Amino acid sequence: MAAWIEGQPRLRDCGRPDLSELALPSVEDGRLIFYVDDKYLGLAYKVILAFANPIADYKPLPMGQ
């Protein structure tokens, strides 16, 4: 295992995202729901975008083991 280097976070430093809720993009109650990942940190997010207010709400998925 490589040693920790300041300024270079690694996914295993935080655990692994629980990807069990991943699904295809969908529309529910006037909202677009989809999932994205952060290529730098390797973290996954659920994104909710309401059609009435087009400001995306990014919610990180919980971390597992």
PDB file of N, CA, C and O in Angstrom:
ATOM      1  N   MET A   1       0.846  -1.170   0.000  1.00  0.00           N
ATOM      2  CA  MET A   1       0.000   0.000   0.000  1.00  0.00           C
ATOM      3  C   MET A   1       0.895   1.239   0.000  1.00  0.00           C
ATOM      4  O   MET A   1       1.888   1.293   0.726  1.00  0.00           O
ATOM      5  N   ALA A   2       0.543   2.228  -0.811  1.00  0.00           N
ATOM      6  CA  ALA A   2       1.318   3.457  -0.903  1.00  0.00           C
ATOM      7  C   ALA A   2       1.115   4.305   0.347  1.00  0.00           C
ATOM      8  O   ALA A   2       0.048   4.282   0.961  1.00  0.00           O
ATOM      9  N   ALA A   3       2.140   5.046   0.711  1.00  0.00           N
ATOM     10  CA  ALA A   3       2.066   5.945   1.860  1.00  0.00           C
ATOM     11  C   ALA A   3       1.175   7.137   1.544  1.00  0.00           C
ATOM     12  O   ALA A   3       1.024   7.520   0.384  1.00  0.00           O
ATOM     13  N   TRP A   4       0.589   7.718   2.580  1.00  0.00           N
ATOM     14  CA  TRP A   4      -0.257   8.890   2.424  1.00  0.00           C
ATOM     15  C   TRP A   4       0.604  10.068   1.991  1.00  0.00           C
ATOM     16  O   TRP A   4       1.705  10.255   2.507  1.00  0.00           O
ATOM     17  N   ILE A   5       0.103  10.873   1.033  1.00  0.00           N
ATOM     18  CA  ILE A   5       0.797  12.060   0.552  1.00  0.00           C
ATOM     19  C   ILE A   5      -0.144  13.242   0.694  1.00  0.00           C
ATOM     20  O   ILE A   5      -1.268  13.212   0.192  1.00  0.00           O
ATOM     21  N   GLU A   6       0.314  14.284   1.378  1.00  0.00           N
ATOM     22  CA  GLU A   6      -0.522  15.471   1.584  1.00  0.00           C
ATOM     23  C   GLU A   6      -0.968  16.055   0.248  1.00  0.00           C
ATOM     24  O   GLU A   6      -0.172  16.165  -0.684  1.00  0.00           O
ATOM     25  N   GLY A   7      -2.256  16.434   0.157  1.00  0.00           N
ATOM     26  CA  GLY A   7      -2.797  17.026  -1.060  1.00  0.00           C
ATOM     27  C   GLY A   7      -3.218  16.023  -2.108  1.00  0.00           C
ATOM     28  O   GLY A   7      -3.665  16.411  -3.188  1.00  0.00           O
ATOM     29  N   GLN A   8      -3.087  14.740  -1.814  1.00  0.00           N
ATOM     30  CA  GLN A   8      -3.493  13.698  -2.751  1.00  0.00           C
ATOM     31  C   GLN A   8      -4.427  12.720  -2.042  1.00  0.00           C
ATOM     32  O   GLN A   8      -4.029  11.603  -1.711  1.00  0.00           O
ATOM     33  N   PRO A   9      -5.690  13.151  -1.808  1.00  0.00           N
ATOM     34  CA  PRO A   9      -6.626  12.267  -1.116  1.00  0.00           C
ATOM     35  C   PRO A   9      -6.891  11.002  -1.924  1.00  0.00           C
ATOM     36  O   PRO A   9      -6.841  11.010  -3.154  1.00  0.00           O
ATOM     37  N   ARG A  10      -7.172   9.923  -1.213  1.00  0.00           N
ATOM     38  CA  ARG A  10      -7.461   8.644  -1.854  1.00  0.00           C
ATOM     39  C   ARG A  10      -8.809   8.149  -1.356  1.00  0.00           C
ATOM     40  O   ARG A  10      -9.182   8.403  -0.211  1.00  0.00           O
ATOM     41  N   LEU A  11      -9.523   7.460  -2.195  1.00  0.00           N
ATOM     42  CA  LEU A  11     -10.828   6.924  -1.823  1.00  0.00           C
ATOM     43  C   LEU A  11     -10.714   6.047  -0.591  1.00  0.00           C
ATOM     44  O   LEU A  11     -11.566   6.134   0.292  1.00  0.00           O
ATOM     45  N   ARG A  12      -9.700   5.211  -0.498  1.00  0.00           N
ATOM     46  CA  ARG A  12      -9.606   4.293   0.637  1.00  0.00           C
ATOM     47  C   ARG A  12      -9.360   5.026   1.952  1.00  0.00           C
ATOM     48  O   ARG A  12      -9.511   4.430   3.018  1.00  0.00           O
ATOM     49  N   ASP A  13      -8.979   6.319   1.900  1.00  0.00           N
ATOM     50  CA  ASP A  13      -8.834   7.097   3.127  1.00  0.00           C
ATOM     51  C   ASP A  13     -10.199   7.363   3.773  1.00  0.00           C
ATOM     52  O   ASP A  13     -10.276   7.576   4.983  1.00  0.00           O
ATOM     53  N   CYS A  14     -11.263   7.353   2.987  1.00  0.00           N
ATOM     54  CA  CYS A  14     -12.610   7.676   3.467  1.00  0.00           C
ATOM     55  C   CYS A  14     -13.530   6.467   3.496  1.00  0.00           C
ATOM     56  O   CYS A  14     -14.618   6.556   4.064  1.00  0.00           O
ATOM     57  N   GLY A  15     -13.153   5.373   2.926  1.00  0.00           N
ATOM     58  CA  GLY A  15     -14.039   4.229   2.771  1.00  0.00           C
ATOM     59  C   GLY A  15     -14.481   4.158   1.315  1.00  0.00           C
ATOM     60  O   GLY A  15     -13.876   4.780   0.442  1.00  0.00           O
ATOM     61  N   ARG A  16     -15.515   3.415   1.067  1.00  0.00           N
ATOM     62  CA  ARG A  16     -16.050   3.292  -0.293  1.00  0.00           C
ATOM     63  C   ARG A  16     -17.515   3.712  -0.298  1.00  0.00           C
ATOM     64  O   ARG A  16     -18.254   3.388   0.632  1.00  0.00           O
ATOM     65  N   PRO A  17     -17.942   4.429  -1.330  1.00  0.00           N
ATOM     66  CA  PRO A  17     -19.346   4.837  -1.387  1.00  0.00           C
ATOM     67  C   PRO A  17     -20.257   3.614  -1.518  1.00  0.00           C
ATOM     68  O   PRO A  17     -19.926   2.650  -2.209  1.00  0.00           O
ATOM     69  N   ASP A  18     -21.390   3.670  -0.854  1.00  0.00           N
ATOM     70  CA  ASP A  18     -22.399   2.621  -0.968  1.00  0.00           C
ATOM     71  C   ASP A  18     -23.188   2.890  -2.245  1.00  0.00           C
ATOM     72  O   ASP A  18     -23.997   3.817  -2.290  1.00  0.00           O
ATOM     73  N   LEU A  19     -22.961   2.094  -3.276  1.00  0.00           N
ATOM     74  CA  LEU A  19     -23.572   2.312  -4.586  1.00  0.00           C
ATOM     75  C   LEU A  19     -24.880   1.539  -4.770  1.00  0.00           C
ATOM     76  O   LEU A  19     -25.379   1.440  -5.890  1.00  0.00           O
ATOM     77  N   SER A  20     -25.431   0.999  -3.706  1.00  0.00           N
ATOM     78  CA  SER A  20     -26.624   0.156  -3.825  1.00  0.00           C
ATOM     79  C   SER A  20     -27.853   0.920  -4.318  1.00  0.00           C
ATOM     80  O   SER A  20     -28.770   0.307  -4.864  1.00  0.00           O
ATOM     81  N   GLU A  21     -27.894   2.227  -4.142  1.00  0.00           N
ATOM     82  CA  GLU A  21     -29.074   2.981  -4.586  1.00  0.00           C
ATOM     83  C   GLU A  21     -28.970   3.503  -6.016  1.00  0.00           C
ATOM     84  O   GLU A  21     -29.916   4.113  -6.514  1.00  0.00           O
ATOM     85  N   LEU A  22     -27.843   3.276  -6.683  1.00  0.00           N
ATOM     86  CA  LEU A  22     -27.692   3.743  -8.066  1.00  0.00           C
ATOM     87  C   LEU A  22     -28.822   3.227  -8.945  1.00  0.00           C
ATOM     88  O   LEU A  22     -29.247   2.077  -8.830  1.00  0.00           O
ATOM     89  N   ALA A  23     -29.295   4.096  -9.820  1.00  0.00           N
ATOM     90  CA  ALA A  23     -30.376   3.739 -10.741  1.00  0.00           C
ATOM     91  C   ALA A  23     -30.245   4.603 -11.989  1.00  0.00           C
ATOM     92  O   ALA A  23     -29.487   5.572 -12.014  1.00  0.00           O
ATOM     93  N   LEU A  24     -30.984   4.241 -13.004  1.00  0.00           N
ATOM     94  CA  LEU A  24     -31.026   5.059 -14.210  1.00  0.00           C
ATOM     95  C   LEU A  24     -31.671   6.400 -13.893  1.00  0.00           C
ATOM     96  O   LEU A  24     -32.460   6.488 -12.951  1.00  0.00           O
ATOM     97  N   PRO A  25     -31.358   7.451 -14.654  1.00  0.00           N
ATOM     98  CA  PRO A  25     -32.011   8.743 -14.433  1.00  0.00           C
ATOM     99  C   PRO A  25     -33.529   8.589 -14.494  1.00  0.00           C
ATOM    100  O   PRO A  25     -34.057   7.793 -15.271  1.00  0.00           O
ATOM    101  N   SER A  26     -34.220   9.369 -13.658  1.00  0.00           N
ATOM    102  CA  SER A  26     -35.680   9.286 -13.620  1.00  0.00           C
ATOM    103  C   SER A  26     -36.266  10.666 -13.351  1.00  0.00           C
ATOM    104  O   SER A  26     -35.572  11.582 -12.910  1.00  0.00           O
ATOM    105  N   VAL A  27     -37.562  10.791 -13.625  1.00  0.00           N
ATOM    106  CA  VAL A  27     -38.306  12.003 -13.329  1.00  0.00           C
ATOM    107  C   VAL A  27     -39.372  11.638 -12.323  1.00  0.00           C
ATOM    108  O   VAL A  27     -40.194  10.755 -12.571  1.00  0.00           O
ATOM    109  N   GLU A  28     -39.363  12.325 -11.167  1.00  0.00           N
ATOM    110  CA  GLU A  28     -40.342  12.077 -10.111  1.00  0.00           C
ATOM    111  C   GLU A  28     -40.828  13.414  -9.563  1.00  0.00           C
ATOM    112  O   GLU A  28     -40.019  14.258  -9.179  1.00  0.00           O
ATOM    113  N   ASP A  29     -42.118  13.609  -9.525  1.00  0.00           N
ATOM    114  CA  ASP A  29     -42.718  14.821  -8.956  1.00  0.00           C
ATOM    115  C   ASP A  29     -42.087  16.102  -9.498  1.00  0.00           C
ATOM    116  O   ASP A  29     -41.797  17.015  -8.725  1.00  0.00           O
ATOM    117  N   GLY A  30     -41.872  16.187 -10.802  1.00  0.00           N
ATOM    118  CA  GLY A  30     -41.321  17.392 -11.409  1.00  0.00           C
ATOM    119  C   GLY A  30     -39.833  17.596 -11.144  1.00  0.00           C
ATOM    120  O   GLY A  30     -39.320  18.708 -11.269  1.00  0.00           O
ATOM    121  N   ARG A  31     -39.145  16.521 -10.779  1.00  0.00           N
ATOM    122  CA  ARG A  31     -37.703  16.613 -10.505  1.00  0.00           C
ATOM    123  C   ARG A  31     -36.956  15.557 -11.313  1.00  0.00           C
ATOM    124  O   ARG A  31     -37.415  14.423 -11.442  1.00  0.00           O
ATOM    125  N   LEU A  32     -35.820  15.933 -11.848  1.00  0.00           N
ATOM    126  CA  LEU A  32     -34.935  14.994 -12.512  1.00  0.00           C
ATOM    127  C   LEU A  32     -33.957  14.475 -11.462  1.00  0.00           C
ATOM    128  O   LEU A  32     -33.335  15.262 -10.749  1.00  0.00           O
ATOM    129  N   ILE A  33     -33.820  13.158 -11.366  1.00  0.00           N
ATOM    130  CA  ILE A  33     -32.929  12.542 -10.388  1.00  0.00           C
ATOM    131  C   ILE A  33     -31.922  11.676 -11.140  1.00  0.00           C
ATOM    132  O   ILE A  33     -32.294  10.815 -11.937  1.00  0.00           O
ATOM    133  N   PHE A  34     -30.628  11.924 -10.868  1.00  0.00           N
ATOM    134  CA  PHE A  34     -29.581  11.137 -11.512  1.00  0.00           C
ATOM    135  C   PHE A  34     -28.373  11.083 -10.586  1.00  0.00           C
ATOM    136  O   PHE A  34     -28.358  11.738  -9.544  1.00  0.00           O
ATOM    137  N   TYR A  35     -27.366  10.308 -10.960  1.00  0.00           N
ATOM    138  CA  TYR A  35     -26.181  10.093 -10.125  1.00  0.00           C
ATOM    139  C   TYR A  35     -24.926  10.482 -10.893  1.00  0.00           C
ATOM    140  O   TYR A  35     -24.837  10.286 -12.105  1.00  0.00           O
ATOM    141  N   VAL A  36     -23.961  11.034 -10.171  1.00  0.00           N
ATOM    142  CA  VAL A  36     -22.686  11.432 -10.758  1.00  0.00           C
ATOM    143  C   VAL A  36     -21.557  11.001  -9.828  1.00  0.00           C
ATOM    144  O   VAL A  36     -21.782  10.671  -8.663  1.00  0.00           O
ATOM    145  N   ASP A  37     -20.328  11.012 -10.370  1.00  0.00           N
ATOM    146  CA  ASP A  37     -19.188  10.735  -9.503  1.00  0.00           C
ATOM    147  C   ASP A  37     -18.126  11.810  -9.691  1.00  0.00           C
ATOM    148  O   ASP A  37     -17.980  12.386 -10.769  1.00  0.00           O
ATOM    149  N   ASP A  38     -17.401  12.060  -8.634  1.00  0.00           N
ATOM    150  CA  ASP A  38     -16.310  13.017  -8.621  1.00  0.00           C
ATOM    151  C   ASP A  38     -15.043  12.255  -9.011  1.00  0.00           C
ATOM    152  O   ASP A  38     -14.574  11.406  -8.252  1.00  0.00           O
ATOM    153  N   LYS A  39     -14.501  12.544 -10.160  1.00  0.00           N
ATOM    154  CA  LYS A  39     -13.337  11.809 -10.659  1.00  0.00           C
ATOM    155  C   LYS A  39     -12.094  12.021  -9.789  1.00  0.00           C
ATOM    156  O   LYS A  39     -11.242  11.135  -9.716  1.00  0.00           O
ATOM    157  N   TYR A  40     -11.976  13.167  -9.134  1.00  0.00           N
ATOM    158  CA  TYR A  40     -10.794  13.442  -8.319  1.00  0.00           C
ATOM    159  C   TYR A  40     -10.803  12.634  -7.031  1.00  0.00           C
ATOM    160  O   TYR A  40      -9.807  11.996  -6.692  1.00  0.00           O
ATOM    161  N   LEU A  41     -11.938  12.655  -6.299  1.00  0.00           N
ATOM    162  CA  LEU A  41     -12.026  11.958  -5.020  1.00  0.00           C
ATOM    163  C   LEU A  41     -12.611  10.561  -5.134  1.00  0.00           C
ATOM    164  O   LEU A  41     -12.406   9.728  -4.251  1.00  0.00           O
ATOM    165  N   GLY A  42     -13.346  10.296  -6.223  1.00  0.00           N
ATOM    166  CA  GLY A  42     -13.977   8.990  -6.363  1.00  0.00           C
ATOM    167  C   GLY A  42     -15.260   8.864  -5.574  1.00  0.00           C
ATOM    168  O   GLY A  42     -15.726   7.749  -5.337  1.00  0.00           O
ATOM    169  N   LEU A  43     -15.844   9.974  -5.160  1.00  0.00           N
ATOM    170  CA  LEU A  43     -17.090   9.942  -4.389  1.00  0.00           C
ATOM    171  C   LEU A  43     -18.282  10.032  -5.327  1.00  0.00           C
ATOM    172  O   LEU A  43     -18.192  10.617  -6.406  1.00  0.00           O
ATOM    173  N   ALA A  44     -19.397   9.448  -4.909  1.00  0.00           N
ATOM    174  CA  ALA A  44     -20.615   9.434  -5.724  1.00  0.00           C
ATOM    175  C   ALA A  44     -21.673  10.345  -5.092  1.00  0.00           C
ATOM    176  O   ALA A  44     -21.740  10.484  -3.871  1.00  0.00           O
ATOM    177  N   TYR A  45     -22.495  10.959  -5.946  1.00  0.00           N
ATOM    178  CA  TYR A  45     -23.526  11.882  -5.503  1.00  0.00           C
ATOM    179  C   TYR A  45     -24.847  11.571  -6.181  1.00  0.00           C
ATOM    180  O   TYR A  45     -24.882  11.149  -7.337  1.00  0.00           O
ATOM    181  N   LYS A  46     -25.934  11.782  -5.449  1.00  0.00           N
ATOM    182  CA  LYS A  46     -27.283  11.768  -6.012  1.00  0.00           C
ATOM    183  C   LYS A  46     -27.615  13.222  -6.307  1.00  0.00           C
ATOM    184  O   LYS A  46     -27.465  14.084  -5.440  1.00  0.00           O
ATOM    185  N   VAL A  47     -28.066  13.500  -7.524  1.00  0.00           N
ATOM    186  CA  VAL A  47     -28.372  14.873  -7.932  1.00  0.00           C
ATOM    187  C   VAL A  47     -29.865  14.990  -8.161  1.00  0.00           C
ATOM    188  O   VAL A  47     -30.459  14.179  -8.872  1.00  0.00           O
ATOM    189  N   ILE A  48     -30.468  16.001  -7.557  1.00  0.00           N
ATOM    190  CA  ILE A  48     -31.896  16.270  -7.725  1.00  0.00           C
ATOM    191  C   ILE A  48     -32.028  17.665  -8.323  1.00  0.00           C
ATOM    192  O   ILE A  48     -31.533  18.647  -7.770  1.00  0.00           O
ATOM    193  N   LEU A  49     -32.705  17.730  -9.460  1.00  0.00           N
ATOM    194  CA  LEU A  49     -32.868  18.991 -10.178  1.00  0.00           C
ATOM    195  C   LEU A  49     -34.355  19.223 -10.408  1.00  0.00           C
ATOM    196  O   LEU A  49     -34.976  18.540 -11.222  1.00  0.00           O
ATOM    197  N   ALA A  50     -34.922  20.186  -9.690  1.00  0.00           N
ATOM    198  CA  ALA A  50     -36.344  20.515  -9.847  1.00  0.00           C
ATOM    199  C   ALA A  50     -36.510  21.362 -11.108  1.00  0.00           C
ATOM    200  O   ALA A  50     -35.745  22.298 -11.344  1.00  0.00           O
ATOM    201  N   PHE A  51     -37.507  21.026 -11.908  1.00  0.00           N
ATOM    202  CA  PHE A  51     -37.748  21.786 -13.142  1.00  0.00           C
ATOM    203  C   PHE A  51     -38.154  23.225 -12.836  1.00  0.00           C
ATOM    204  O   PHE A  51     -37.838  24.129 -13.610  1.00  0.00           O
ATOM    205  N   ALA A  52     -38.849  23.453 -11.719  1.00  0.00           N
ATOM    206  CA  ALA A  52     -39.297  24.794 -11.362  1.00  0.00           C
ATOM    207  C   ALA A  52     -38.146  25.670 -10.859  1.00  0.00           C
ATOM    208  O   ALA A  52     -38.218  26.895 -10.958  1.00  0.00           O
ATOM    209  N   ASN A  53     -37.093  25.061 -10.325  1.00  0.00           N
ATOM    210  CA  ASN A  53     -35.945  25.792  -9.796  1.00  0.00           C
ATOM    211  C   ASN A  53     -34.680  25.058 -10.249  1.00  0.00           C
ATOM    212  O   ASN A  53     -34.220  24.148  -9.559  1.00  0.00           O
ATOM    213  N   PRO A  54     -34.118  25.434 -11.384  1.00  0.00           N
ATOM    214  CA  PRO A  54     -33.009  24.658 -11.966  1.00  0.00           C
ATOM    215  C   PRO A  54     -31.663  24.848 -11.265  1.00  0.00           C
ATOM    216  O   PRO A  54     -30.657  25.143 -11.909  1.00  0.00           O
ATOM    217  N   ILE A  55     -31.655  24.679  -9.944  1.00  0.00           N
ATOM    218  CA  ILE A  55     -30.408  24.666  -9.187  1.00  0.00           C
ATOM    219  C   ILE A  55     -30.247  23.262  -8.640  1.00  0.00           C
ATOM    220  O   ILE A  55     -31.072  22.802  -7.851  1.00  0.00           O
ATOM    221  N   ALA A  56     -29.199  22.583  -9.051  1.00  0.00           N
ATOM    222  CA  ALA A  56     -29.004  21.181  -8.685  1.00  0.00           C
ATOM    223  C   ALA A  56     -28.648  21.042  -7.210  1.00  0.00           C
ATOM    224  O   ALA A  56     -27.895  21.844  -6.657  1.00  0.00           O
ATOM    225  N   ASP A  57     -29.205  20.008  -6.586  1.00  0.00           N
ATOM    226  CA  ASP A  57     -28.914  19.665  -5.195  1.00  0.00           C
ATOM    227  C   ASP A  57     -28.093  18.373  -5.210  1.00  0.00           C
ATOM    228  O   ASP A  57     -28.617  17.306  -5.531  1.00  0.00           O
ATOM    229  N   TYR A  58     -26.817  18.470  -4.866  1.00  0.00           N
ATOM    230  CA  TYR A  58     -25.917  17.309  -4.848  1.00  0.00           C
ATOM    231  C   TYR A  58     -25.869  16.739  -3.440  1.00  0.00           C
ATOM    232  O   TYR A  58     -25.513  17.445  -2.498  1.00  0.00           O
ATOM    233  N   LYS A  59     -26.224  15.469  -3.287  1.00  0.00           N
ATOM    234  CA  LYS A  59     -26.191  14.800  -1.992  1.00  0.00           C
ATOM    235  C   LYS A  59     -25.215  13.633  -2.070  1.00  0.00           C
ATOM    236  O   LYS A  59     -25.425  12.706  -2.852  1.00  0.00           O
ATOM    237  N   PRO A  60     -24.139  13.664  -1.262  1.00  0.00           N
ATOM    238  CA  PRO A  60     -23.182  12.556  -1.316  1.00  0.00           C
ATOM    239  C   PRO A  60     -23.828  11.253  -0.853  1.00  0.00           C
ATOM    240  O   PRO A  60     -24.604  11.241   0.102  1.00  0.00           O
ATOM    241  N   LEU A  61     -23.504  10.160  -1.535  1.00  0.00           N
ATOM    242  CA  LEU A  61     -24.006   8.860  -1.108  1.00  0.00           C
ATOM    243  C   LEU A  61     -23.247   8.460   0.165  1.00  0.00           C
ATOM    244  O   LEU A  61     -22.091   8.840   0.348  1.00  0.00           O
ATOM    245  N   PRO A  62     -23.903   7.696   1.036  1.00  0.00           N
ATOM    246  CA  PRO A  62     -23.229   7.293   2.283  1.00  0.00           C
ATOM    247  C   PRO A  62     -21.998   6.435   1.989  1.00  0.00           C
ATOM    248  O   PRO A  62     -21.923   5.735   0.979  1.00  0.00           O
ATOM    249  N   MET A  63     -21.050   6.515   2.899  1.00  0.00           N
ATOM    250  CA  MET A  63     -19.821   5.733   2.766  1.00  0.00           C
ATOM    251  C   MET A  63     -20.003   4.383   3.463  1.00  0.00           C
ATOM    252  O   MET A  63     -20.561   4.306   4.558  1.00  0.00           O
ATOM    253  N   GLY A  64     -19.526   3.327   2.812  1.00  0.00           N
ATOM    254  CA  GLY A  64     -19.567   1.993   3.385  1.00  0.00           C
ATOM    255  C   GLY A  64     -18.180   1.600   3.853  1.00  0.00           C
ATOM    256  O   GLY A  64     -17.333   2.455   4.112  1.00  0.00           O
ATOM    257  N   GLN A  65     -17.960   0.318   3.957  1.00  0.00           N
ATOM    258  CA  GLN A  65     -16.644  -0.196   4.407  1.00  0.00           C
ATOM    259  C   GLN A  65     -15.707  -0.419   3.263  1.00  0.00           C
ATOM    260  O   GLN A  65     -14.571  -0.845   3.470  1.00  0.00           O
TER     261      GLN A  65
END
